[in-house]
Amino acid sequence: ETGVTQSPTHLIKTRGQQVTLRCSSQSGHNTVSWYQQALGQGPQFIFQYYREEENGRGNFPPRFSGLQFPNYSSELNVNALELDDSALYLCASRTSGGNEQFFGPGTRLTVL
Amino acid sequence: GQSLEQPSEVTAVEGAIVQINCTYQTSGFYGLSWYQQHDGGAPTFLSYNALDGLEETGRFSSFLSRSDSYGYLLLQELQMKDSASYFCAVRDRGGYQKVTFGTGTKLQVIP
């Protein structure tokens, strides 16, 4: 059974640019959530996708958007990058009724 | 909305027992989870409580009191590898069952 994978591992962008982060869910998981984790903080919920539809969103502006594909892989897109967007971005997958979220290793984004 | 409080840091001796507390405020509660995260790593699931009481999984136990909006994670026979951050997380009763994480407790195990 393949776990959750994310790409890239690290990324450096400049302010104002756009970025796309990718996540491949664990086999059999139809629900994926994206989190932003600043250094020394807990993961902050960005949004959740279930069967290719966004069905929940945290307190993040519209420049944070996402997609989920039929194979349940997903993307997080961030437009007009700001310095404060520098963080670890985590995706987590689960079954629709599952209590356990399986996290990927994360993408470390640095905005200069 | 949801808010969770847990101590920022705890230090304990190898072989000892440590308890990490979590209090929460939520508009709709479904369950409380605990996750472990080593520096530079991803959070990994430890336990989930939906009902009052104690759940035991090896050296780790988790407790929930819904009436007190309180839970704790108990780690026994501490090992050096247990040094990590521990997060409590509340699962919403809302439609999509959003999970909100606390700010984490950094546990340092010393010899």
Contacts between the chains, C-beta under 8 A, distances in Angstrom:
chain1	res1	chain2	res2	distance
A	33	B	99	7.0
A	35	B	101	7.7
A	40	B	104	7.9
A	41	B	103	5.9
A	41	B	104	7.3
A	42	B	87	5.2
A	42	B	89	7.9
A	42	B	101	3.7
A	42	B	102	5.4
A	42	B	103	4.9
A	42	B	104	5.0
A	43	B	43	6.8
A	43	B	87	7.5
A	43	B	101	4.8
A	44	B	101	7.5
A	45	B	98	5.8
A	45	B	99	6.6
A	45	B	100	6.4
A	45	B	101	7.7
A	48	B	96	5.6
A	48	B	98	6.8
A	50	B	96	6.9
A	55	B	95	7.1
A	55	B	96	4.4
A	56	B	94	7.8
A	56	B	95	7.6
A	56	B	96	3.7
A	56	B	98	5.2
A	58	B	98	7.4
A	90	B	42	6.5
A	90	B	43	7.2
A	92	B	43	7.8
A	99	B	31	6.4
A	99	B	33	6.8
A	99	B	48	4.2
A	99	B	50	7.7
A	99	B	91	7.3
A	100	B	33	7.7
A	100	B	45	4.4
A	100	B	48	6.8
A	101	B	33	7.8
A	101	B	43	7.9
A	101	B	45	6.5
A	101	B	99	6.7
A	102	B	45	7.3
A	103	B	42	4.1
A	103	B	43	4.9
A	103	B	44	7.0
A	104	B	42	6.2
A	105	B	41	7.4
A	105	B	42	5.1
A	106	B	42	5.8
